[in-house]
Amino acid sequence: MNHPDLQQLRLWLNQRSSELGFSQLRVTDTDLSEAIPRLKQWLEKGHHGQMDYMSRHASLREDPALLQPGAIRTISVNMPYINAPINGEMEKLADPEQAVISIYARGRDYHKVMRSRLQQLSTEMAERIGEFGYRVFTDSAPLMEVELARKAGLGWRGKHTLLLNREEGSLFFLGEILVDVPLLVDQPIDSHCGSCQACIDICPTRAITAPYELDARKCISYLTIEHRDAIPLELRPLMGNRVYGCDDCQLVCPWNKFAKQSSLPDFVERHGLGSATLLELWSWSEAEFNERHEGSPIRRIGYSRWRRNLAVALGNALSNPSSADDLRNLIRHTLQESLQNADTLAAEHIDWALHQTGSQTPVSPI
C-alpha cells in the first residue's frame, strides 16, 4: 500500500460512495468495549430467542479485528430502501384482507445489492492507494454494525434500538468495510429522541420492554422471520395481518418524515407485495413461492414458515369484527381445503386459524 493523502482519500470515498447509491459514509475505529457489557446482558436475559448465532459468535463481536486481522478502521455506510412515500402504510394494518410485508423485503435482497457495491468501492480504493487489507460486511457476519454506525456518526440509537438519522430517519440499510488504513475518524452525534416514546407505545406485542431494550422473542419481525417453530399462542392475535416483518415502530417515528427514497431499481416493489391480499399470497404453490421470491430475503424463511405466517394472519382476519361474512366464508373454505396437504407446522396454525371467530374478544397487548 502506498502512503495515501488521507484527506483526499476521504473526499474521494465520500463522492464515490454517493455515486454507488450510498447516502452517507462515516469512519470510526474498531473499539467496541463500550457496547459489549450491554450485549452480554441482553444475551444473558435470553432476549435473542432462537438467534443462536448471537451467542455462538459473541466473542467475535467483541473485536472486529478477529474478523479481519489488522483492521483498525470501520467505513460505515447507509443506503435508503423505500421507493415511494410511506404515507398510507399504517392504514393497511386495519384492512383484514391486506397482507402486510415489511417495506425493505418487497424488492431485491439488500445483501446482494450492498455487498457488490461495497466490494466495488473497495476495489477502486485499492486502485488508488495500492493493495490494502479489507473485508466487506452486509449484515453477514458477527459484526455490531449498528454500534459501529453510531460511533461513526451515521446516527444515534433510537428507543426501538434501530439507528436514527435527522436527515433520513431509519429506513435504510447499513454496510461496513473493515480496513487497515488509518483513515480520519468521525465523531458520534447526539441523540434526538427526547421524551418521545411513540415507538414503544405502538409496538403490538410490547417487544420494546424499555427505552433502548428489545426482547426479540416478542418482536413480530423475529417471530415471522427468525423463529423456526410454532408461534406462541398468546402472540398470534397481536400479529394482525403482518406476514413478514413489522415496520410499526419506524412508521410512527417522527424522524421518518425525512426518510429518503432510493433511486436504485433493485428496491422497487416486486409481485405487488405492497398491495397483495392474504388469500392471493395463500394461493401461491411452493414452486410459485420459490420463483417469485427468487433474489428476495423472503425466500430464506421457506414455504412452510411463509404458510405459517399467512395462516396466523388469516385467523386474525376471521376474528376481525370488520371482516365481511363473505370474506370469512371464503377464508374458512380455503383453509379447510389446504389443511389435508399441509405440513405439521403449517397445519397446526391452519387449525388454530379455523377456530377463530368474529365474536372473539380483542386481545390487549401483553
N, C-alpha and C positions, 0 to 999 in steps of 0.2 A: 504493500500500500504506500502511495506517495504521501507526503505531508500536505494535506489539503488546507486551503484557506477556509476555516470553519464557518466564518461569517458568510462567505459567498456560497459555500455548500448548503448552508441553511436556507438562504434565499432561493437557491435552485430547488431544494426539496419542497419548499412551500409552493412554488409555482408549478412544478411538475406534478405534485400530488393533486393539486387542483385540476389540472388538465386530465388526470386519470379518473376523476369523479369523486375524489375525497373532498370533504368540505373544509376540514381543518386538520393541521398537523402540529403536534407538540412533542417535546422531548423531555424525558426525565431520566433519572438514574435507575438502578435495578434494586434499590434497597426497599424491602417490604416489611421490615421489622415492626413498623407501627401497626400494620394490619394483621399480623399473624396471631396475636392473642385473641382478637375478635373471631377470626376464622376457627381457631381451636375451640372456643366457647360454643360457637354455632354447631360445630360437628359433635361436641360432647352432648349437646341437647338433642341430637338426632334430627335436627331440622332439615337435614339434607335428604331424608327419606331413603328411597331406593337408589339415589345417585351415589352408588358405592365408590365411583371414581373420585369423588370429592375427598373421601377419607383415605382411599388407597394411595393416592398420589399427593397427600398433604405435604410430605417433606419436599417434593419438587416445587410446590407452590411457594415455599419459603424463600427460595433462592433461584431467580431466573437463570443465573449462570450455570445451574445444573442442567438446564435445557439447551443452553448454547454456551459452551465453555469460552471464557474470555470476554463475555458480554459485559459492557459497562454502561450502556445507554439503551433506553427504550424509545423508539419512534412510535408514537401513538397517533392513530388517525380515526376519523369518523366518516361515515357515508350515509346520507339520508336515504330512506327507502319508500316513502309514500309518493304516489304518483297522482293523487287527486286530493282535494280538500277533505279533511276528516269530519266536516260537519255532516251530521246525519248518522254517524256510526253508532252512537248510543241508542238512537231510535230503533235500530234493528233488534236490539235486545228485547223489545216489547212485542215483537211480532212472532207469535208461536210457530209460524210456518217457516221463518227465515233460519238458515244455518249461518252461524257467526264464526268466521275463521279469522284468526289474528292477521292484521294487515301485512305484517312482514312476510307471512307464509303464502301470500296469494300469487307471488311471482316466482322467479327462479331462485334456487338455493344460493343464499348470500355467501356461503363458504367458498364456492367456486368462483363467484364474481370477484370477491375481495382478494382471495389468495392469488389469483392470476395477476391482478393489478399491483398488489404488494410485491410480488415477485418481479414484475416488470420494473417497478421503481428501484428495487434493489439491484437488478442487473444494470440499469442505466447509471446508477450511482457508482457501481464498480467500474464502468467505462470511464467515468470522470476521475476517480481517485485511485484506481487500481484495485486489485483483489483485497477484500476485507472479510472478516468473519461476520456472518449474519444468519438469522433464521426468521421466517415469517410465520405469523400466527393469525388465525381467524376463528377464535373460539374452538380450537382444535387440539389443545394441549393444556396441561395443568398450569396455566398462567393466570394470575389475578389481574385480568385486563381492566376491569372497572377501577380497581385501586390504582393501577399504573396510569390510567387515563385521568383520574382525579389528581394524582400527583403532578402530572404533566400540564394541568391547567385546561384540559378539554371540557371540564365541567365540575360539578360537585355532586355528591351522592344525595339524591332526594330521600324523603322519608319512606318511599317504597323500595329503596336500596338501589334503584337504577341511576344512571348518570344523567344529570340535567345540565342544560346549557342555556344561557339567557337569550342567545341568538337563534337557537334551534330546538329548544325543548329537549325531548328524549327519543324521538322517533328516528333513530339512526343506529347503524351497526358500528362496532369497534373492531379495529385491527391493529396489529403491532409488528414491528421488526426489532428484534434484539440485535445490537451491533457492538463491535469492539472499537468503534470510532468515538473519540472524546468530544462529541457534539456539545454545543452550549445548551444548558438546561433551562427549561421554563419553570415558572412558579405556579403553585396551586392557586385557585381563585376561591373567594369566599362563598359560603352557602347563601342562597337567596330564597329559601323556603319560608322563612319567618315563622309565623304562627299557623300557617295554612296546614291543614291535615286532610284535604279533600281526598287524597289517595287512600288514606286509612279508612275514612268513612265510607267510601264507595265499594271497597273490596267485598264481594258477595259472600266469601267464606271466612272473613276476618283472618286472612292469612298474614296480614301485616299486624303482628301482635303488639308492636310498639313502634314509635318512630325509629327508622333505620334497622328494624328487625323483621325478618320474614321467615315464617315456618312453611317451608316448601311443601310439606305434606298436605297442607290445606289449599295451596295455590292451584287455581284451575289450569294454569299453564303447565304446572308439574303433573297434575292428575291426567290431563289429556295427552301429554307428550312423553314424559319420563316414566310415569308409573306404569308398571307392566301387568299388574294384576287387576282384580275386581276393584272398582271404585267404591270407597266406603259408603254405606247406605245413607248415612246422615248428611253426606256432602252432595249426593246426586240431585236432590231438589234445588240446591243452591246454584247449580251449574247452568240452569236455564237452557238456552239454545246455543251455548258455546261448545263447539265440537273440536276445535284445535286452537289452543292458546286462549289468552284473555288480555284485552287491552284496556280494561276499565280504569285502572289506576293511572294510565297515561292519557287517556282521552279526557279525563276530568281535570288533569293538571293545567293550571292557568298558563304555564310556560309553553305548552304545546300550541298555543295560538300563533307562536312564531316558528312552528315546525317548517323546515324547508322541504320542497318537493324535489324528488330525484329526476334527473334528466336521462338516466340510463334505461334503455328498453328492457333490460333484464328484470326489472322490478315491476313491470306492467302486469296488471292482474290477468291471470290465465283461467280459461274454462269457466268464466263467470263466477268465480269463487266469492266475490263480494256481494253477490245477489242471489245465489243459488238457494233453493228451498231444501229443507231436510229430506223430504221424500225424493227429490231429484238426486241428491247425493246418495241416498239409500239405494237407489235403483242401479248404481254402478256395480258391475260384476268385479271380481278380483282382478281380472285382466284389464278392465277399464280403469280401475283404481291405479294399477301399476303404469299403464300407458299415459294417463292424464297427469299423473304426478311424477312423471319422468323428469329428473332435474329439479325436483321440488323438495324442500325439507320435510314435507308431509309424508312422503313415501317411506321414510325411515321408521315410522311407527307401525307399518304393516297393516294389512287389510283387517285383521281381527280386532285390533285396538281402534281402528277407524270405525268399524261397525259398533264396537262397544260404546264409543263416544256418541255416535249418532243415536243409538238406542236410548241412552240416557236423555238426550235432547227430545226425542220423540215421546218418551214417557212424560217429560215435563210439559210438552205440548198437550198431551191428553189431560193433564191436571190443571192446565191454564184456563181460568174461567172465561177468557176472551176467545178461546178456540171455538169455532163453529162446529155444530154437530156433524156436518158433512165431513169436515176435516178429521174429527175424532174417529168417525166410522172408517174412513179411508186409512188412517194410521193403524187402527186395530187390525183391519183386514190385511194390510201389507206386512205387519209384524208377524201375524199368525202364519202367513204363507212362508215367511222366511225362517221360522223357528225350527222346522224339521231338518233343515240343511245347515244350520249354524254350528260353529264350533263351540266348545264348552264355555269359553269366556264370553263370546257374543250372546249365546243362548241364555246365560244367567241374567244378563242385562235386558234382553228382549222380554224375558218372563217378568222381570221387575216392571218394565215399562207397561206391559199389558195389564198390570194390576193398579195402574194409576188412573184416577177418575177425576172428573171435573168438579166433584164436591170436596176434593182434598183440601184440608186446611192449609193455607200458605205457611211455609216453614220460615221461621225467623233465622237470621244469620246466627251462627254459633260463636 
